[in-house]
Amino acid sequence: VSKCQKYIQLIIFHPLNVKKEKLFFCLFRSSDLIQRALMDNDFMKHLEHGQILTIMDCMRPTSLTKGCCVIQEGDDGSTVYVLEEGMVEVTKEGKKLCSIGPGKVFGELAILYNCTRTATVTALTDIKLWAIDRQDFQTIMMRTGLIKYSQYTDFLRSVPSFQSLAEDVLSKLADALEETRYSDGDYIIRQGATGDTFFIISDGQVRRTRRQAAVKTLSKGDWFGEQALKGEDVRTASVTAVGDVTCLVIDRESFKQLIGGLDDGSDKQHDSDEVKAKRQAEADFFSSVSLSDFTIISTLGMGGFSRVELVQLKSDPNQTFALKVLKKRHIVDTSQQGHILSERRIMMEAHSPFIIRLYRTFRDSKYLYMLLEVCLGGELWSLLRDRGLFDDSTTRFYTGCVIEALAFLHSRGIIYRDLKPENIILDHRGYAKLVDFGFAKKVGLGKKTWTFCGTPEYVAPEIILNKGHDSSADCWSLGILVFELLSGSPPFSGSDPMKTYNIILRGIDMIEFPKKITKSAANLIKRLCRDNPSERLGNQKNGVKDIQKHKWFEGFNWDGLRQGTIDPPFTPTVGIRRFTNSLTDDLSDRTTKPQNDQN
């Protein structure tokens, strides 16, 4: 409708002597074709109806003659197209892949993030296209997401029982709300029935009646059915829709899972005076050293724009470290200054035995240096590749290490966003630690961020759909990690990133689990990989404890893991040759590099 409004004046005051009915018909035909094309597309069909209408409103028409190149393989892409008229041909490395006719969408990966076009699209005839670029698309998605999130949290805050809830709990409740639509005269609640559902009116009006006598009319922002959240509720009145009505709905079970602050043991622990004193002494020591105090022993890893050296302290050769050396020019050229600073801040605060330590940084005219804890046990990815897959016991140990690391980060409002075997490294004992915090971000409790980044096979659906994400995205990735460690490959994988994203959007229930994954492990994976973030294990009222108490972890020695007293499943042969490129700046083939963060 909004697109039509923009053209009404053009039609009414059109200078040519043509029938206005024909112009109206062409306009509505174009609008209908675009909408059907978007709704039929494997990716776009997952967007909300209002978002699709806004995208249509922002699309611009363009015409090209036969033989023109629409997309060139190898070029940077930022535009998605809907073909309205004509035919185009898709080729890759000079070989024809297919032909595309009217009513089809192509080039959609480019609106998710900056990427290189993987195929060439050429006009076989004169064509008419509708296009929208990445900036407009992401602005639409972010704006609609923020408006919706703000409206939902405002509605919740207006309910007296919710006003004392913490921001992060309100955020989870907002994620749990489901929109339900009713037509005029529909019963929403029937007097005398038992119920377990609470309603907030987001649009329209309802009439509340008792014994068929009107009691009250409720409108936008009003709520009803609150007693159902506290226990089984026998409805004392009927509620019917007056005209079309939209309600935000949550049931008692979902509510009970979310109410009650995070209760991770690691969240509530306070460092002892002894630990604080030790950390202060360590900070004082490293603040006094300089680059000249270290001797390079050998090179551990090489990347295109960085290298990692094994160094030792001249005054104490028994103290060895990993020194990551980054080219400042590359950081500036790729506009990664903000990410590097964020990575430094997060790692300097990450005092966890399951996260690689960053002791301090140095810089000179050409390079930035990061002095890191040295871990010579190799990547978990290399061990997985050599063995093919892990059994339950081995997977439990490494997953337990990751859970402890994520619990530490999440309790401080930090999301990791790039969990995968390549970013898990083993120390000399065989214990696992998270490395590479280039994608990590401190967003705060109850806050979201909108940057598209991560590894395609591990990306949560809310990141793909640009809905805004928080620490629950790491819970999703944890489920993917467990699946890959147990089976040797991730559950979602396509021939290209866009196919992978579309498979992810279909959901974990569409995946056939291999028989080697036990029922309890499959249950854990499915509960971590729920489409709705508020339903994910680890993102509810007990936080990570819900994961630790899952039956798959029954009998696991969590205290022994934290204290480092249990034997790891694999004791590495420590050596320089075992060290891989975990700490260099080269991204794996599975990784999507983040753009500038959007909050």
KOLLOGU-888314 format. One line per 4 residues: number of its first residue (from 1); their letters; for each residue x, z, y of C-alpha. Coordinates in steps of 0.001 Angstrom, whole numbers, padded with zeros to 6 digits. Each point is the difference from the previous one (the first is absolute). Layout:
BEGIN
NUM = A = X:Z:Y | ...
//
This chain:
BEGIN
1 = VSKC = 000000:000000:000000 | 002772:000908:002437 | 001687:-003382:-000604 | -003304:-001731:000680
5 = QKYI = -000388:001890:003285 | 003365:-001313:001161 | -001152:-003579:-000493 | -003566:000228:001288
9 = QLII = 001038:-000741:003595 | 002126:-002942:-001177 | -002972:-001394:-001875 | -002526:000525:002804
13 = FHPL = 002246:-001524:002648 | 001597:-002626:-002236 | 000744:-003061:002211 | -000626:-002541:-002722
17 = NVKK = -003411:-001445:-000713 | -000377:001333:-003537 | -002716:001951:-001716 | 000609:003726:000360
21 = EKLF = -001624:000540:-003390 | 002874:-001902:-001595 | 002569:002155:001781 | -001764:003152:-001143
25 = FCLF = -000100:-001322:-003558 | 003739:-000809:000016 | 000805:003406:001431 | -001993:001923:-002593
29 = RSSD = 001293:-002240:-002788 | 003599:000813:001000 | -000758:003708:000217 | -001692:000021:-003389
33 = LIQR = 002839:-001941:-001638 | 002659:002360:001421 | -001912:003079:-001115 | -000525:-001344:-003519
37 = ALMD = 003679:-001005:-000211 | 001147:003486:001001 | -002471:001704:-002344 | 001137:-002190:-002921
41 = NDFM = 003715:000633:000578 | 001584:002440:-002475 | 001543:002041:002820 | -002463:-000344:002877
45 = KHLE = -003036:000904:-002126 | 001248:003594:-000139 | -000306:000387:003778 | -003037:001639:001558
49 = HGQI = -002786:-002288:001205 | 000501:001022:003626 | 003711:-000776:-000229 | -000717:-003483:-001356
53 = LTIM = -002401:-000680:002883 | 002623:001141:002517 | 002652:-002174:-001664 | -002356:-002989:000233
57 = DCMR = -000522:000770:003669 | 003761:-000131:000633 | 000744:-003167:-001983 | 000940:-003052:002017
61 = PTSL = -000767:-003624:-000932 | 002682:-002650:-000314 | 000031:-003625:-001148 | 002851:-001948:-001611
65 = TKGC = 000328:-003639:-000981 | 000843:-001354:-003448 | 003624:000663:-000990 | 000534:002990:002295
69 = CVIQ = 001728:003066:-001430 | -002087:003184:000237 | 002491:002322:-001721 | 003670:-000764:-000701
73 = EGDD = 001702:001611:-002975 | 002805:002311:001167 | -001419:000588:003488 | -001046:003438:001205
77 = GSTV = -003766:000284:-000191 | -002491:002042:002023 | -003297:-001915:-000312 | -002790:-000259:-002559
81 = YVLE = -002278:-003054:-000087 | -003527:-000928:-001055 | -000456:-003711:-000690 | -003331:-001274:001357
85 = EGMV = 000356:-003768:-000359 | 002349:-002324:-001903 | 002543:000526:-002785 | 003507:001462:-000135
89 = EVTK = 002714:-000143:-002663 | 002190:002959:-001053 | 003545:-000744:-001174 | 002937:002198:-000977
93 = EGKK = 003542:-001353:-000083 | -001463:-003495:000238 | -002339:000421:-002991 | -003758:-000104:000431
97 = LCSI = -001763:003256:-000873 | -003600:-000755:000950 | -002391:-001461:002559 | -002308:002159:002142
101 = GPGK = -003370:-001048:001367 | -002438:001401:002587 | -001024:003656:-000194 | 003344:001342:-001237
105 = VFGE = 002430:002547:001464 | 003778:-000468:-000212 | 003121:001669:001415 | -001498:003517:-000124
109 = LAIL = 003251:001806:-000941 | 001299:-000726:003508 | -002590:002264:001640 | 001152:003012:-002034
113 = YNCT = 003660:-000080:001072 | 002741:-002296:001201 | 000944:-002247:-002919 | 001484:-003382:-000804
117 = RTAT = -002466:-002705:-001028 | 000362:-000758:-003699 | -001674:-003433:000043 | -000734:-002958:002262
121 = VTAL = -003565:-000937:000969 | -000576:-003560:001274 | -003180:-001698:001268 | -001168:-002726:-002409
125 = TDIK = -002700:-001033:002498 | -000923:000889:003552 | -000815:003710:-000209 | -001704:002769:001946
129 = LWAI = 001302:003539:-000397 | -000837:003477:001197 | 002931:002380:000404 | 000877:003603:000827
133 = DRQD = 003512:001429:000332 | 001465:003235:-001279 | -000058:001893:003281 | -003723:-000635:000548
137 = FQTI = -000831:000798:-003629 | 001959:003256:-000047 | -001433:001032:003361 | -003513:-000516:-001381
141 = MMRT = 000768:001968:-003162 | 001745:002832:001806 | -002625:000245:002745 | -002956:-000001:-002384
145 = GLIK = 001789:002508:-002240 | 000753:002349:002887 | -003547:-000236:001369 | -001501:000693:-003415
149 = YSQY = 002384:002883:-000682 | -000663:001514:003432 | -003778:-000313:-000418 | 000041:001565:-003449
153 = TDFL = 002152:002962:001058 | -002138:000521:003129 | -003138:000042:-002162 | 001598:002564:-002299
157 = RSVP = 001145:002191:002885 | -003586:000123:001292 | -001091:001823:-003186 | 000431:003775:000632
161 = SFQS = 001178:000677:-003567 | 002878:-002504:000429 | 001258:001034:003439 | 002582:002431:-001369
165 = LAED = 001515:-002507:-002442 | 003609:-001085:000497 | 000717:-003516:001258 | 001410:-001186:-003329
169 = VLSK = -003104:001219:-001861 | -002298:-001748:002491 | 002041:-003162:-000520 | -000513:000182:-003765
173 = LADA = -003734:000634:000443 | -000208:-003030:002293 | 001612:-002121:-002742 | -002507:001359:-002525
177 = LEET = -003096:-000932:002038 | -001877:-003015:-001347 | -002334:-002179:002031 | -003491:-000356:-001485
181 = RYSD = -002712:-002183:001552 | -003760:000526:-000177 | -002945:-002160:001050 | -003108:001087:001889
185 = GDYI = -002053:002467:-002025 | 002632:000647:-002671 | 000176:003561:-001284 | 003493:001417:000587
189 = IRQG = -000970:003478:-001228 | -003239:000918:-001797 | -001456:003485:000355 | 000245:002103:-003192
193 = ATGD = 002803:-002050:-001539 | 003403:001523:-000717 | 002915:-001485:001861 | 003769:000190:000371
197 = TFFI = 000466:-002326:002978 | 000609:000566:003708 | -000919:-002642:002630 | 001114:-000805:003558
201 = ISDG = -001942:-002693:001881 | 002393:-002589:001408 | -002657:-002473:001159 | -003808:000030:000325
205 = QVRR = -002593:002754:-000327 | -001612:001973:-002826 | -003184:002051:-000167 | 000014:003409:-001639
209 = TRRQ = -003360:001053:-001483 | -001239:003059:-001868 | -003182:-000257:-002074 | -000584:-003433:001580
213 = AAVK = -000007:001467:003523 | 002653:-001241:002410 | 002478:002734:000878 | 002777:-001708:001939
217 = TLSK = 001584:-003348:000801 | 003775:-000163:-000454 | 002305:-002656:001469 | 003647:-001049:000216
221 = GDWF = 002381:002938:-000419 | -002611:002291:-001594 | 000451:001230:-003560 | -002085:001320:-002870
225 = GEQA = 000401:001254:-003575 | 002827:002399:000891 | -001110:002670:-002513 | 000664:-002455:-002836
229 = LKGE = 003749:000368:000595 | -000138:003742:-000667 | -001902:-000152:-003281 | -002956:-001632:-001741
233 = DVRT = -002562:-000670:002693 | -003749:-000385:-000465 | -000988:-002207:002912 | -002454:001799:002302
237 = ASVT = -001049:-003122:001889 | -000141:-003768:-000369 | 002125:-002297:002137 | -000990:-003655:000468
241 = AVGD = 001554:-002863:001926 | -001584:-001143:003254 | 001102:-003603:000220 | 003440:-000934:-001329
245 = VTCL = 002231:003047:-000439 | 003660:000514:-000913 | 001157:003390:-001299 | 003426:001386:-000816
249 = VIDR = -000265:001748:-003339 | 002118:002444:-002004 | -000934:001754:-003232 | 000678:003605:-000971
253 = ESFK = 002712:-000746:-002575 | 002043:-002137:002422 | -000446:002658:002672 | 001216:002782:-002303
257 = QLIG = 003087:-002021:-000942 | 001003:-000373:003651 | -000853:003283:001704 | 002827:002541:000007
261 = GLDD = 003408:-000700:001535 | 002975:-001373:-001859 | 001418:002678:-002249 | 003306:-001306:-001291
265 = GSDK = 002404:002733:-000972 | 002671:-001858:001935 | -002248:-000179:003075 | -000348:003761:000311
269 = QHDS = 003535:001048:-000819 | 002175:001324:002787 | 003748:-000234:-000198 | 001792:003287:-000562
273 = DEVK = 002462:001312:002562 | 002790:-000859:-002431 | -001114:-003627:-000248 | -000380:-000254:003787
277 = AKRQ = 003479:001421:000523 | 001475:-002436:-002534 | -001661:-002955:001719 | 001204:001106:003399
281 = AEAD = 003572:000342:-001289 | -000251:-003484:-001527 | -001336:-001443:003263 | 002809:001652:001965
285 = FFSS = 002604:-001389:-002399 | -001196:-003599:000077 | -000462:000030:003765 | 003725:000705:000325
289 = VSLS = 001307:-002847:-002193 | 000793:-003547:001099 | 000536:-003308:-001774 | 003738:000534:000048
293 = DFTI = -000438:003075:-002207 | -000948:-002221:-002976 | 001986:-002270:-002295 | -001580:-003069:-001615
297 = ISTL = 000416:000023:-003784 | -001861:-003194:-000902 | -003010:-002180:000796 | -003151:001023:-001851
301 = GMGG = -002408:-002724:001068 | -000224:-003075:002211 | -002961:-001493:001832 | -000376:-002859:002429
305 = FSRV = 000119:002293:003014 | 001402:003263:-001343 | 002338:001516:-002525 | 000350:003421:-001624
309 = ELVQ = 003396:001637:-000396 | 000966:002922:-002200 | 001926:002367:002276 | 001645:003398:-000362
313 = LKSD = 000778:002732:002487 | 003714:000032:000812 | 000067:003782:000249 | -001810:000420:-003327
317 = PNQT = 000294:-003015:-002368 | -002530:001612:-002356 | -002738:-000712:002548 | -001148:-003609:-000340
321 = FALK = -002759:-001839:001842 | -001609:-003423:000336 | 000585:-001591:003407 | -002538:-002694:000850
325 = VLKK = 001299:-002452:002618 | -002552:-002134:001886 | 000632:-002811:002487 | -001459:000956:003376
329 = RHIV = -000434:-003646:000964 | -002301:-000585:-002993 | -002047:003079:000874 | -000515:-001291:003537
333 = DTSQ = -000642:-003620:-001064 | -002723:001091:-002428 | -001488:002593:002390 | 000526:002778:-002536
337 = QGHI = 001227:002640:002463 | -003234:001967:-000282 | 000050:-000061:-003805 | 003634:001126:-000146
341 = LSER = -000687:002912:002358 | -003081:000973:-001985 | 001960:-000174:-003266 | 002719:002217:001485
345 = RIMM = -002446:002624:001309 | -001880:000217:-003287 | 003077:000162:-002227 | 001740:002595:002153
349 = EAHS = -003009:002290:-000535 | -000433:-000765:-003711 | 001567:003032:-001654 | -001327:-000600:-003501
353 = PFII = 001980:-000190:-003256 | -002065:-003090:-000861 | 000886:-001950:003170 | 003447:-001377:000749
357 = RLYR = 001606:001932:002853 | 001108:-001496:003288 | 002595:002357:001517 | 000685:-001752:003293
361 = TFRD = 000495:-003366:001690 | 002847:-001584:001965 | 000281:-003158:002055 | 002554:-002184:001715
365 = SKYL = -000199:-003296:001899 | -000902:-002075:-003080 | -001400:002260:-002689 | -002360:002852:-000741
369 = YMLL = 001155:002392:-002731 | -002168:002257:-002168 | 001757:002764:-001976 | -002064:000531:-003151
373 = EVCL = -000006:002063:-003160 | 001680:-002033:-002726 | -001983:-000682:-003184 | 001954:-001970:-002588
377 = GGEL = -002534:000059:-002833 | -001424:-003425:000879 | -003495:-001258:000754 | -002962:000943:-002158
381 = WSLL = -000853:-003707:000134 | 003243:-000885:-001830 | -000700:002579:-002700 | -003563:-001291:-000400
385 = RDRG = 001224:-003593:-000207 | 002536:000900:-002691 | -002473:001997:-002105 | -003094:-002131:000626
389 = LFDD = -002325:002990:000412 | -000006:003796:-000234 | -001909:002343:-002265 | -002401:002628:001378
393 = STTR = 002584:002793:000110 | 002554:-002056:001932 | -002627:-001335:002394 | -001337:003517:000619
397 = FYTG = 003440:001216:001058 | 000678:-002793:002497 | -003586:000056:001279 | 000297:003766:000462
401 = CVIE = 003078:-000502:002198 | -001896:-002541:002100 | -003046:002286:000324 | 002202:002814:001318
405 = ALAF = 001546:-002374:002554 | -003392:-001310:001150 | -001436:003544:000215 | 002841:000933:002353
409 = LHSR = -000564:-003059:002206 | -003807:000157:000070 | -000035:003684:000937 | 001873:-001045:003149
413 = GIIY = -002278:-002911:000858 | 002481:-002634:-001247 | -001007:-003003:-002098 | 002661:-001784:-002082
417 = RDLK = -001620:-003434:-000528 | 002556:-001656:-002283 | -000157:001760:-003345 | 001434:-002068:-002895
421 = PENI = 002732:000407:-002649 | 002541:-001758:002240 | -000289:002830:002542 | 000514:002812:-002505
425 = ILDH = 003649:000864:-000708 | 001544:002419:-002468 | 002570:002650:000901 | 002885:001055:-002240
429 = RGYA = -002326:002309:-001999 | -002635:-002685:-000603 | -002557:001422:002439 | -001889:-002557:002118
433 = KLVD = 000013:-000196:003786 | -001845:-002227:002486 | 002207:-002267:002114 | -000596:-002624:002715
437 = FGFA = -002261:001463:002683 | -000204:-003195:002060 | -003777:-000181:-000466 | -000684:003745:000265
441 = KKVG = -001965:001213:003007 | -001054:003329:001419 | -003677:-000415:000873 | -001120:003636:-000065
445 = LGKK = -002709:001636:-002098 | -003382:-001722:000197 | 001402:-003063:001810 | 000217:-003646:-001046
449 = TWTF = 002300:-002930:000705 | -000659:-003766:-000197 | 003334:-001649:-000774 | 000082:-002385:-002964
453 = CGTP = 003084:000799:-002070 | 001079:000788:-003536 | 000518:-001738:-003312 | -002859:-002408:-000912
457 = EYVA = -000574:001407:-003493 | -000115:003556:001384 | -002048:-000475:003205 | -003274:001944:000229
461 = PEII = -003223:-001972:000696 | -000567:001660:003402 | 003383:-001355:001157 | -000908:-003520:-001146
465 = LNKG = -003376:000195:001776 | 001588:001493:003125 | -002381:002977:-000038 | 002646:002508:001023
469 = HDSS = 001852:002121:-002531 | 001510:003456:-000458 | 001802:001972:-002704 | -002676:-000991:-002538
473 = ADCW = 001697:-003430:-000143 | 002952:001761:-001677 | -002384:001469:-002598 | -001088:-003560:-000850
477 = SLGI = 003635:-001111:-000320 | 000723:002985:-002245 | -002637:-001272:-002430 | 001624:-003442:000020
481 = LVFE = 003410:001598:-000662 | -001285:001922:-003035 | -001508:-003227:-001400 | 003255:-001941:000502
485 = LLSG = 002205:002697:-001532 | -002248:000244:-003074 | -000496:-003739:-000518 | 003006:-001680:001616
489 = SPPF = -002015:-001907:002616 | -002486:000859:002759 | -003755:-000451:-000598 | -000548:-002370:002932
493 = SGSD = 002166:-003107:000082 | -000650:-003583:001053 | 002022:-003174:000402 | 000225:000636:003761
497 = PMKT = -000707:002977:002304 | -003492:-001184:000999 | -001065:-000298:-003641 | 001407:003483:-000618
501 = YNII = -002000:001414:002928 | -003203:-001623:-001243 | 000541:001495:-003471 | 000524:003428:001606
505 = LRGI = -003265:-000339:001923 | -001881:-000540:-003270 | 000948:003552:-000971 | 001781:001897:-002765
509 = DMIE = -003109:-000089:-002220 | 000468:-003762:-000407 | 003437:000547:-001567 | 000388:000098:-003773
513 = FPKK = 002372:002841:-000831 | 002547:-000613:-002779 | -000446:002161:-003100 | 003379:001647:000610
517 = ITKS = -001583:001870:002963 | -001821:003046:-001367 | -003538:000921:001032 | 001119:002992:002064
521 = AANL = 002631:-002095:001816 | -002571:-002737:000643 | -002399:002605:001384 | 002676:001267:002397
525 = IKRL = 000839:-003541:001167 | -003650:-000886:000595 | -000640:003207:001955 | 003056:-000652:002177
529 = CRDN = -001048:-003624:000561 | -003570:000476:001189 | -001018:-002562:002635 | -001359:002712:002308
533 = PSER = 002941:002097:001270 | -002151:003150:000157 | -000576:-000216:-003773 | 003676:-000210:-000971
537 = LGNQ = 001652:002782:-001900 | 002515:001664:002319 | -002092:-000717:003092 | -002685:002628:-000527
541 = KNGV = -000323:003701:000761 | 002756:001164:-002386 | 002418:-002750:000966 | 002837:-000635:-002423
545 = KDIQ = -001079:002926:-002200 | -002823:-002192:-001309 | 002645:-002412:-001300 | 002193:002750:-001429
549 = KHKW = -002980:001539:-001822 | -001120:-003297:-001545 | -000064:000082:-003802 | 002789:-002597:-000207
553 = FEGF = 002339:002613:001525 | -001210:002796:-002299 | 002987:002141:-001063 | 002365:-001565:002541
557 = NWDG = 002460:002523:001468 | -000485:-000444:003762 | 002015:003116:000900 | 002864:-001175:-002192
561 = LRQG = -000083:-003390:001735 | 000178:001582:003462 | 002821:002328:-001037 | 001883:-002771:-001804
565 = TIDP = 000120:001904:-003297 | -001715:-002508:-002304 | 001976:-002745:-001673 | -000668:-003516:001348
569 = PFTP = -000886:-002697:-002554 | 003122:-001968:000862 | 003403:001264:001118 | 001770:-002822:001823
573 = TVGI = 003615:-000947:-000452 | 001045:000523:003583 | 002072:-002824:001356 | 000277:-002312:002958
577 = RRFT = -001036:-003028:-002041 | -003343:001637:-000749 | -000818:000105:003692 | -002311:-002790:001148
581 = NSLT = -001257:-001133:003384 | -002671:002699:000489 | 001518:001089:003288 | 000741:-003413:001506
585 = DDLS = -002376:-001744:002362 | -000874:-002881:-002349 | -003674:000195:-000913 | -001000:-000691:-003587
589 = DRTT = -001926:-003157:-000845 | -003118:002163:-000319 | 000195:001473:003494 | -001970:-000897:003125
593 = KPQN = 001953:000860:003113 | -002028:001962:002587 | -000722:-001272:003460 | -000079:002329:002979
597 = DQN = -002218:002968:-000814 | -003494:000049:001469 | -001717:003357:000474
//
